[in-house]
């Protein structure tokens, strides 16, 4: 790439997710952070139905108050999975008197929270397209987004977690009494009800008795196919820590203590009390913990990020009992609101530097991937053609 050419970064936001609006805010924070002297930023919006768009009007957050896809200058687009395109096809359904255009992307910066974005699905598309992208890969994204699977992986790696019970929608519909009985046998009130793959506290609720438990499960099971019930950690303090890097070069940010009037940090407290997403929520930075406990939490954060093969950045949320020094990892957010800009700023890393660092990590990961050989040729086709398909394993039929 020419030293004078700007790096073209496609920032994807929106998405077919209950966290659609949060993603729009995060996407615009990221686009605003890039140095215009070094980067050409291409906005890519996915609407609530899953349709993709690009165009200059997408750069203005105010336009999203209305039906933005109808605004002049907004064009339909798809990200091609073919390596020959290496980017966007603009106006892909062009007719006889129109023409499709190509827009090559050097790096993709996804900011789609939750379903169809943070869960590894978008990352899989980027892998097929062979385009560098920021954040965690397919596996790490999928594991961290699934609260049930992440508990399994983290517990096997010795990361302290909260006890929990999980079940499916089918199990609940078949016998809710049986599910409730199992929960009460394994845990005790109060408990938290959580959809398995949603973030931003959507669908999360505290239950102090069976009536509330059943009611909250009904809500959660309408939002996700699987539900996690976790033991509430009484008198615990919420502490968050961001991580940044990959492999053995991972650093932890300053710790924060969110301030909440509710038993847990709700969606409204995270995003609707101010104008800048998670950055506007009330918090204490640095968290008022002693040095030993601070170091312990940072160490567990890095351990957990490595356990899922994470890269880029993530915000890791903990439940901490300062008096006893007990620490429980609550969840890993591989697509944190505001990309945790506010935590890195406290360590002297402004948003412009952070997005640049994330692009560098993405390119390093892409360079490592390209060391793999995917072109392994054999004589199998000729042999099968000569022998016939009857020689292929599994093709035998009974007469």
Helices and strands as residue ranges (DSSP letters): E 7-14, H 20-33, E 39-46, E 52-54, G 56-59, G 61-65, G 68-70, E 75-79, E 87-90, E 101-104, E 107-110, H 121-129, E 132-133, H 138-145, H 147-156, E 164-168, H 169-174, H 176-186, E 191-195, E 205-207, H 210-223, E 226-231, E 237-246, E 249-258, H 267-271, G 277-280, E 283-285, H 291-307, E 311-321, E 326-333, G 337-340, H 341-345, H 351-369, H 380-387, G 389-391
